[in-house]
Amino acid sequence: MSKIWHLYIVEARDKSYYTGITTDIKRRLLEHNNKIGAKSLKGKLPVNLVHSETFNNQAEAAKRESEIKSWRKQKKVALINGL
């Protein structure tokens, strides 16, 4: 049985966004907020989950992550706000 993968977007203290993928969002948020993982978030903590999507495999999640990471902030805000 394959794992379910999640794409997630967190908002950092400085209002920047970080996009990533994981099989366990709760664990990943704890890691981010405990300074384990993404170096780009250090100094910007805490982070809060603002968006997530579910995928059947890592490849699909990674493809969506790449797509969203290429977007400008305005387009990410629209996604987060459901526009």
C-alpha angles and dihedrals in degrees: 000000000000124000124250112244127208131206110208139184121203128190115223127215090264090055093252120134131233121196123200146146131238144154091232118039096183092053092045093052090051089050093050093047091048092052095253113135130358108063090197089069097053108112090021098076143168104054127194128205110247103165141012139176130190127228136183095231144015094252093059092046092048092050091053091045090054091048094051094043088059092057126098116246093256091061091048090051090052090052092048091049092048095245 
